[in-house]
Amino acid sequence: PSSAASDVYKRQLYNSAWKIWRARHAGGFARRAGALRDARERFTRRARDSHEERDTLFMETVARIFESCREDRLPASRAGRVAVAQEAGAACTEVSESRARRIPFSVEMFPPKGQLTLDAARKVVEGLRAASPDFISVTCSAGGSGNGHGGQTVAIAELIQNEAATPAVAHFTCVSATASLVATEVEALRAAGVETVLALRGDLAPGQEPADFRYAYELIPRLKAAGLCVGAAAYPEGHIDCLDPRENIRHLRAKQDAGADFFITQLFFNNDDFYRFREAAESAGVAAPISCGIMPFLGKSQIQRMVFLCGSSLPAPIIKLLAKYEDDPVALRQAGIEYACNQLVDLGRHGVNGLHVYAMNQPDIACAAAEAVAAAGLR
């Protein structure tokens, strides 16, 4: 949404109203009814696409104009018609500006461990759905680590879309996959109605060797050719296996050139790291939207594991919080969630393309994040 889009709304609304008025005076019920039907269909489509409460003003204004048209109460003077168009235009501008402030919000879950994976996943999905995410991504294995093919990823993604009526993004790792296995998994995804995936390299098990794909950028063209929407990973602080920041950006650009439609970042705790990364990516010609992945720290062991696995740095405020609540795990968990919420709000106010929460299968984290972002007027 932009001012240009708002101007289009205004012109279309004015033209529709003027067309109806002219049809009324030209005589002929059929012409008048046809003009009204055309205009109604145009704005019904727009209203149908609007599901936010803030769109109510727009829809009410359009409805009022239609009623005036139906009852032949549209102003006869040009000044009156302009006033009607201005009123609706103001509503359109309000909707456009509100939508411009809205930032896509999503969450990640992983297949629960145990034998009743789908039953446990269903409960997690129901809880995450309360946060009203734009999509829910599902990893390949418990905890989001390791490689995973087949398994429960597709089944859970199908559950998310069919039972929770929420778009799903399935993680798709490749490092141990053969071309035939990739083709089989693509067919499974398509059969489940899942059209969006996150292409990842994945991790090799000890002693395992790469198969037909070594890196995500080699997998992406295969997935694109299958008609899927493909996302990829971005690393604001660099991949743990890549120490050169410039090489990190070149890898990002390579994924875009291979066909990546969007990116989701690995977790980070210092937003300035992302802002520097975004600037470098833009300078390198990366234009695909980058959604910021944020994970709250919940305890010392968890954050140590994340730092070790991802190479994320810990800013001084987090170290101080860890020291402050060292003997109070409940307070430390709450402090971690609040820190993540503050990160999300700051990112949103800096105009990022999307906010993605690593909820660790804990719906209260997703809901707290969603409430914080909404309270800031960002969704």
PyMOL commands that set and color helices and strands:
alter all, ss='L'
color gray80, all
select helices_A, chain A and resi 3-26+29-48+53-70+78-101+117-129+142-144+153-162+179-192+216-225+245-258+271-283+300-310+316-324+329-349+363-375
alter helices_A, ss='H'
color red, helices_A
select strands_A, chain A and resi 105-109+135-138+168-173+196-200+229-234+262-265+290-294+354-358
alter strands_A, ss='S'
color yellow, strands_A
deselect
rebuild
show_as cartoon
